[in-house]
Amino acid sequence: MKNLIPRDISWLSFNARVLQEAADPSVPLRERIRFLGIHSNNMDEFFRVRVATLKRMIELGGKKGNMHLEENPQSIVEQIQTIVLDQQNEFNRIWQGILKEMQQQGIYLVDEKKLNKQQQAFVKTFFEEEVRSNIIPLMIESLPQLPYLREKSIYLGVVMRRQDTAYQQKYALIEVPSRIIGRFIELPAPEGQHHIILLEDIIRFNLPYIFSYFNYTKFESYIFKVTKDAELDIDNDVTTSIVQKIQKGIKNRRIGKPTRFVFDKEMDSGLLEYMMKKLHLTRMDNIIPGGRIHNFRHFMDFPDVFKQKRLRRQSFTHPELVNTSRVTDIILKHDVLLHFPYHSFNSVIDLLREAAMDPEVNSIKLTAYRLASNSKVINALINAVRNGKSVTVMLELRARFDEENNLEWKELLEEEGVKVLLGMPNMKVHAKLCVITKRSNKKTIQYGFVSTGNLNEKTAKVYADACVLTSNRNVMADINRIFKYLENPSKIKYLNSCKTLMVCPTSMRQQLTQLINTEIKNAKAKKKASITLKVNSLSDPQLILKLYEAADAGVKLNLVIRGICCAKLKHKKWHHDVKAISIVDEYLEHARMLIFENGGREKIFISSADWMIRNLDHRIEAAIPVKNKALCLEIKDILDIELKDNVKARILDNNLDNNYVKTTGRKVRSQIEIYNYLYKKIKPAKPAVTTPIPEVQEIVV
């Protein structure tokens, strides 16, 4: 559609905003390097998933299959190639500037050609003791076909020649064992300095030793990596279980088609042509020339050798939960709204631990999408089973790139006696729900939560999410209906009967459309009408067109959209300019919050669903109405702070320029302002405590 921005082009614009953070001189140097790592990791996943999907669309040639087709995917792939090359050039420019700043702090990234004698001896010893046994050089010219290349690995392509002739040469491949050894090795250095070498450069230095028995005298080596199609194909074979299908899909990823070949632009032309031929790539594919260093995602782990430390304000317990021995007692009285990572995620874990130990609790049911590696949530649930509770977990096995982890969690939970639900073949369960049931004084009592984010205590330190802890009977009734559907997927009537929660894929789209229509009607009647929308992604064509209609009618639109925004939000005929921003900062903006003015009787929701076709039509999602006046005011205040951000907010416009909101008057950096806003609610307020930033390396996509 001409009046929409292609989803994938908009996503690249988001990743450009991540790159802006790496270029921002106000961001501490190590964090700028980390943002380069995040940008690189994002781009890897983009090619594994989205570019792979576009190429499948091209192969389908207009046949719909089971996917939503983009218009002219070939044109989008060509645009992607151009944009990615431009971003790669900007990436390299930023990295060169960072290297100079590192040197000013006495931090040097040393390659194999710049080693002094002491460092050369160190590198030889390190290679012999740590590296040699972990590499197996492959003489690829003698092999009938190229060996399996790992997706997330980097490789050295080696060209070996003899000094007496230019014609006798051989090619070899060496996988750099960074996942075993690590990418960065600190070298002996003068006092006050830090010299760091990359693992591949240690291998480069030792190439004459590695290939000594071939009698070659000249060695050239070039880094490259291959990105493959990571779409998890789930076949329709009724004789296999969903678990078997996912296991098969994970194995098939190994042989996925290459979607990108990234290489050192100085690579020997003969080796480059040889690799492209063996990988069945042409110049029309995503062939990305780059610098000497690849797999920059590892730079999220860059050694902490910097003088300037970036301290993060420490999460704090919600003030309503500070002076109580039991979280349960509070939420049985009234709702509590948690904002992570400002509020501590420990309150959610405490709630589950209390339920595990409470003799009156009969059952716990919750949904799980992405879990921490040593999940305290799972630990609480296992303890609940051991204490005689009935525990049900809806474990989404197809959480992308967490499939193997979730298969392991499934096995562990089932061994402990947890009932594990696995969802439906064609629909992911993305809703974040929990219902706890207890019997007290001959009454059945239920409580739990609805959240925008994953039950992951690790990412809760850096993902900005919202979670309503509640014992509202209507909400609990709907959560029970959703679980009845998850236990009996053929009974769609359970989802259709939800009365309080907006639920996907049955009612949310229709209810959102109705809410927008109400604002349009009020605007046309010259009444106040406004919509404030905060989501990660806005790409659903139907809802975007409905927002266009609202803007044309005079509804005031305020949008905070972190990532994809396919809407063109500037139009001369609209009554009001649409306020549309994206905030990329220290925390990953992940919450979804909706406010509809509704003729003065505001309707406010938090939701697990983005405004995308996949969420609204192909996932189980839930949005909870927030009705407590104090909590409604809190959400409005927080969104108002974000809309006033003039430090980390970028303007979303039709041209994808990513211009920063102009700073006028007092600087407002929303994530700091929100922290201060929530912290002031503590009585008596205590000075905020800062801690070093934790190492959390989840993808930003």
N, C-alpha and C positions, 0 to 999 in steps of 0.2 A: 504493500500500500504506500502511495506516494506521501501521504501525510503522517507516516511513521518512520522512525529511524530503525534500521535493521538491528535486531537484538545483539548480534555479535560485534557490530561496529560500535554500539553503545558500550558494550562490556570493555572493549579495548580502550575506550575513553576513560572508563573507571580505572583501568590499570595504569593509564597515564597519570591519574591523580596519585596513585601509589608512588609512581616515579617522581612526582613533584615533591613528595615528602623526603625522598632521598636527596633531592637538590636543595632543600630548604636549609640555609646555613644556621637557622635558629635551633635546628634539631641536632642533638649531640652526635658526634661523628660515628660512634658504634651503631647508634640507632639508624643513621642514614645508610650504613652498610647493610643493616638488617632489612631496611625497606627495599634495597636492591635485591636482596635474597627473596623477599616476599614477591616482588614483581616477577622475578625469574620463575619462582615456583608457580605463581598464578598462570604465567604464560605456558608452562609445561602442561598444566591441567587443562588449559584452554585448548591446546592442540590435541591432547588426548581425548577430549570429550567433544567440544563444539566443532572444531575443524573436521574431526573424524565424522561427526554427524552430517556436516555439510557435504562431505565427499560421498557419503552414503546416499544423500538426497540426489546428488548429481548422477550417481550410478542408477538410481531408481528411474530417472528420466521422466518425472512427473507422476509416477505411480505412487500412491499415498502410502501403501504398506500400513505400518502401525505407528507412524510418526506424523507430527505436524510439519508440513513442508513450508520452507521459506520460499518467497518469490525470488526466482533467479539466483539459486545458490552459487552458480559459477561466478557471477559478478561479485557476490559477497566474498568468496574465497580470494578473488583477485584484489579486492580492496584490502582484505586482511593482510595479504603479502606486502602491499605498499606501506600500510600503517605499521606493521611489525618491523619492517626495515627502518622506518623513520624512528621508531621507539628504540630500536637497537642502537642506532647512532647516538641518540640522546643518552641512552644508558651508558655507552662507552665514554661520552663526554663527561658525564657526572662522575664515573669511576676514575677517570684520569684526574679530575679535580680533587677527589677524595684521597687518592694516592699522594698528591702533593701536600695536602693537609696532614696526612698521617706522618709524612716525613718531617714536617715541622714539629711534630710531637715526639720525634725520635723513634717512629715505628716504620719499619721498612719491610716490604714484601720482596724477598730476594729470590731470583731465579737461579738456575743451575750455572749460568755463565758469570755470576757475580759473587761467587763464594770465595772467601779467603782460605788460606791453607788449613786453619783450624776447623773451619766449617766444612771444607772438603773431607777432612778426616772423619768428622762427625757424620756426614751424609753417607759415606762409605760404610761405616759401622752400623748406622741405623738401617740402611738397606739390607745388609747381611743378616742382622738380627731380627728385624721386624717385617721387612717387605718381601724379600726374595721367595720365601716359602708360600706367599700369598698371591703370586702372579704366575701365570702360565702363558708365555708368548705363543701366538698362533701364526704359523707361516701360511697366510691365507691363499697365496697363489697356488699352492699345491692341493688345496681343498676343492672338491667339486662344487660346493656351495658355501656361502658365508655362514659361519656358525651363529647360533642364537645370540643376539645382542640384548643385554638387559636394558629394560626401559629407563631406569633412573640412574644408570651408571654412565660414567664417562670413559672414553677409550683414547688411547694413544695410537694413532696410525703412524707406523715407522717405515721410513724409506732408507734402505741400506745400499750403499754404493762402494765400489773399489776406486782407489785414487787413480789407478792407471787407465781406467776406462769409464766413459759416461754411460755406456750401454748396459753393462751388467748391474742390475739392481734387483732387489727383492722387497716385497711388502710384508709387514707383520702387524698384528694387532695385540695390544696389551690392555686388558681391563684394569683400570685404576681401582685398587681395593679400598676405597675411601670409607665404605660402610663398616669395614673391619678395623681399619687403622685410624680413620679420621683424616680429614683433608689438610689440616694445618699442623705443622711441626715447628716448634720454636728452636732456633739455632743459638749456639754460643754467640754472644754479642758484647760490645763494650758496655761498661756500666752506664746506666741511664738510657740505654737504647733497647729496642726489641726488634730482632730480625726473625722473620717468619718465612718459611718456604712451604710451597704447596707439595702435596704428596707426588703429583705427576712430575714435578721438577726433580724430585729425588730419583725417580725412575729414569728420567731423561739423562741425568748425570751419569747413571750407571749403565746406559745402553751398551757402550763398548764391552763392558764386563758381561752383560746378559747374553750378548751375541758373539762372544769372543771366538767360538769355534767355527764361525762362518768366514773368518778372515776378511771381513769388510772393514774399511777404514773411515768411512764417512757415514754419519747417522743424522737423519732429520726426523723430527716427530711433530705431530699436529694433533691437537685435541679435537674430538668430535663427540656428538651424542645423537641418538635417534629417539624420536617420540612416536609412539604407536597408538593406534585406535584402542581406547580403553573401554568402549561401550560393552556392557555386560549383556550378551545375548542370552535371553531365556527362551528356550524352545518350547513347543507346545506338546511335547511327548507326555502323554497322560500316565505312562508307566514309570516315570521317574518323579521323585519328590522335589519340592522347591529347593531343599538343601542340596540334592544331587545336581540340580540344574545350575545353581550358583557355583558350586564347586567346579563344574565343567566350564562355566563361563570364566571363572578366575584362571583356569588353566589355559583357556583359549586366548586370554589376553597376551600370553607369551608370544603368540604367532600373529598378533594383530598387524594390520597393514601399517607401514610407516606413514605418518602424517606430517613429519617435519624432520629435516636433516640440518643440524646446526654444526658449523665447522669453523676452524681457524681460517680466516680469509687468506692467509699466507700458505695454505695447504698446497703441496705439490700437485700440479694439474693432473698428472698421470694417476696419482692415488685417488684424487677426487673423482675422476671419471670412472675409475675402477669401482669405487664404493657405490657410486650412483647406479652403475650397471648392475651390481650384485643386489642392491636394494630395490631394483626396478623403479627408480625415480627418474624423472625428466626435469628439465629446466622449468616446466610449468608447475611442478610441485613446490611445496614450501621449502626451498633450499635457502637457508639463512646464513650468509657469511657473517662471522663475528670476530671477536678478538682472540687473544691467546687463551683466555680463561673461559670455561663453560661450567654448567651446573652451578650457577651462582646461588642456588637455594641453600647450598652448604654455608654460605656466608652469613646466614642467620646464626650460625655457631661460631662466628669469628672470635678468636681469643679476646678476653676482656683485659686488654693491656693499655687501655686508654686512661688518661689522667682525669678527664671529666666523666663523672658517673651520672647517669640519669636515674633519678629516684622516682618511684611511683608511690602515690598516696595509698596508704594501706586500707584495704576494705574494713568496714566496721559493721558491727551488729546493728540491725534495725532497732531504733530506740524503743519500740513497743516490746521488743524481745530481750532487752538487756537485763531488766530486773525481774526475770521470771525463771523458774526452774524448768518450765515445760512450755515449749512452743505451742503444743496442742491446746493448752488452756486458753491461750490468747485467741487463736483462730476459731475456737468454738464460740467465742463472744462476738467477734467481728473480723472482717477481712483485713488482711495485711498485704501491702504491695511492696515487693522487693525489687530493687533496681541493682542488678549486677553490672559491673564489678564494684560499684560503690558500696553496696551492702554485701555482707559476707554470704557466700553460698553455704556456709556451715549451718545456717538456720534450716535449710532444706534437708541436709543430712541429719540434723538433730531431730527433725520431725519424723523421719523414717526410723531413726534409732529408737525414739520414744515408742513408736508403734510396734517395733520389733519386741520391745520389752513389756509393753502394757498387757497385763493379763486379760483385759476386757476387749482387746482388739482381736477380731476374728480373721480379717483378710486385708490384704494390700494388693491393689492392681495399679500398674503404671505402664506407660509406653517408654521405650528407650530407642534412641536413634544413633547417637555417637556417645560412647562412654569413655571415661578416662582409663588409662592403661592399668592403674591400680585403683579401681573404682570403689570409693567408700559407699556409694549408692548400692552397688551390688553386694558389698559386704553387709550392709544393714539388712538387705532382703534375705540373704542367706541366714543371718542370725534370726530373722523373723520365722523362717521355716523351722529352724532348729528349736525355736520356742513354741512350735505347734501352730503357727499361723498358716493360713492358706495364702499363697503368694502367686500372682499371675503377672507375667511380664510379656508385653507385646514388643518383641525384639525385631526391629526392621533390618533384615539381613542384607538388604540392597542399598544401605547407606553408602554412597559411592566412595570407594577406596577404603571403607571400613568393613567390607564384606568378610574378610578373613578373620578380623578381630571379633566380629559379631558371631561368626560360626563357633569360635572358641568360647565366647560367653554362653552361647546356647548349650554347649556340651557341659560346661561347668554348672550352670543353673539347673539343668535337668538332673545332673548327678546329685545335686543337693535337695531335689524334690520340688523345685519351682516349676509351675506350669508355664511353658513357653509357647506363646502364639507367634506365628511366622507371617501373618498377613496374607495378602492375595497376590497372585502372579502378575497382575497388570496394574497394581496400585500400591504406592508406597504409603506407609503410615508415618506421617510427619508431625501430627499433633503431639503436644507435650502435656500429658494428663496423668493425674494420680487420684485414686479414691481409696480411702481407708475406712473400713467399717468396724464399728465396735458395738458391743451390747452393754448398756449401763442402766441400772435401775429399771430393768425390763423394757428399755427403749433402745431402738436401733439408731445409732448416731453415725453420720458419715461426714468426712472432711477430706481435704486434699489440696490440689493446686492445678492451675492452668498456667502454662508458661510459654514464652516466645522462643526460648533457647533450649539447648540440649542439657540433659542431666549429667553434666560433665564438670566436676569441680576444678579441673585444670583450665579449660577454656573459659570458665566463669570468671577467671581473673583478668581476662582481656576482652571478652565479648560483652558488649553493652546490651543486656536483655532485661525483660520485665517478667515478674512472676506473681500471680495473685494466689495467696494462701487463703482458703475459704472453707466454710462449712455451709454455704448457701444450699438449701435443699433442692432448689430448681437446677442449680448447676450440677450438683452431685447426681441428680436424676438423669441428666443428659449424659454425663460421663458414663454412668452405668449403661445407658442405651448404646453408647458407642462401643463399650466393651462387649455387650451382647452381640453386636454386629461383628466385631472382630472374632468372637468365638463361633459365630454362625454367619459367614460371609454371604450366604444366599439370602439372608433375611434383611434386605435393604430397608424394610419397614422400620427397623430400629433407628436408623439414621434419619429417616423421614419424620419420625415422631419427636425429634429434639425440639424443644420449645424455647429454650433460653440461649443456648450456645448457637452461634452461626457455624455450620458444619460444611465441609467439602467432602465429597463432590455434590452433595444433594441440595443444600439451601444457600450457601454463602454467596454465590454469584448473583442469585436472584435478589437476595436481601440487600446486597451492596448496591445493585442497580436501583432498587426501590428507594434506598436512602438517598442516592444521588438525585433521583427523580423528585423526591420531596424538596430538596434544595433548589432544583430548577423551578419547581412550581412556586416556591416562596419568592424566589428572585423575580419571576415574572409578575408576581403580585406586589412587587415593590417592598417586600419584607426583607429583613436581614437574612442572608444566606451565605454559609461558608462551609468549606471542607478543609480540614487539616489532616494530611496523610503522611505517615512515616512508614516506609517499607524499605526492604533491601533492593527490590527490583520491581519495576513497573513496565510490563511488556504485553499484557493481555489486550488485544486489539479492541474487544468489545467495551471494556471498561475505560480504555483510553478515549475512544470515541464518545463515550458517555461523559467523560470529564471535559472534552472539547465542547460538548453541548451545554454543559453546566457553565463553562467559562463564557460562552457566547450569550447565555441567558443573564449573566451578571453575577453568578455565584463567585465569591472570593475563594481562590484556591491557594493553599499553602502546602508545599510538598517538600519533604525531606527524604531524599532517595539516595542511598549510599552507592549503589552499583548501577545496574542496567536501568536506563530510562529511555524507552522507545517513543515517548510523547514529544512532539514538537510544541513547545510551550510559549512561543512568541507569535502573536497574531494581531494585526492592526485593528481588527474589528471587535476584539473582545473588550468588554466593559472595564475589566481590571487587568493589570499585568499579573501574570501568575508568578507567585514567589516560589521558586524551585531551586533548591540547593543540595549539594552533596557534601557531607563532612567526612574527611579522612584524617584521622589523628591517632593518638596513642592507643586508644581502644578501638576495636572493630564494632562499628554501629550495627546492631543485629536485631533490635527490637522492632516490632510492628505495632503502631498505635494509630487509631483512627478517631477523629472527632467530627461529628456532623452537627451543625447548629440546630437544626430541627425546630425552627420557629421559637427558639429560646428555651426549649426543653432538650438540651444537648444529649446526644447519644455517643458514648465513648466506649471504645473497645481496645483490648490488646489481643494480638492474634499470632498464630504460628505461620500464617500463610502470606506469602508475597502475592502481588497481583500479576501472576503469570498463568498461562494456560495449564502448565503442568501442575501447579498447586491447586488451582480452582477446580479442575476437571479430572485430574488423575492422581490425587492424593487424598488421604484422610487428614483433614486440618480442622482446627477449632479456634474460634474467636469468642472471648468472654466479654459480656457487657460489664462495664465498671459503673456501679450505681452509688457507692458510698461518696458523699459529697466531698469529703476531705481528700479521698484518693483521686477523684475527678479533678479537683483543683491542682493536685500534685502533678498529674499527667499534663494538664494544660500549662502549668508553670514550666515544666521541663521542656515541652515542645516550644514554648515561647522563648526560652533561653537558646535553644538550638536555632530557631529562626532569626535570632539576633547575632549569631556567630559571625564575626568579621575577621577572624584569624585563620581558622581552618576550613571555612565554608567556601565551596566553589559554586559558581552560578551554572545551572544546567540550562543550556540554550540550544537552539536548533543547529548551530554550527559545531557543537562539541568543543568549544574553545577552552573550557576549564579555567576561566578567569576567576581569580579570588574575589570574594565580596569585598568591596572597597571599605577600608577602615575609616569610619567617621566617628569622631568622639572617642569615648572609652572603648578600649579593646575588649572584646568578649570572646574568650575561647571556651566554647560551650562545655566541654568535658570537665574543665576545671570549675566552671561556674556551677555545673550540676552537682559536682562533688561537694562544693561549699554549701549549696542550697540544702542538700540532704543532710550534711553533717551538722548544720545549725539546728536541726531538729532534736539533736541529743541534748538533754538537760541533766546536769550542767554540761555545756560544750567543753570538750577537751581539745588540746592542740592536736592537729592531724599528724599522724605518724607516717614517715616515709620509709620505704624499703626498696632495695635494688629490684629492678625489673626481673620477674621470673622468666625462665626460658620456656616460652610457649610458642610452638612452631606450627600451629594449625593454619590451613590455607585460608586466604582472605576471600576467595571467590564467593 
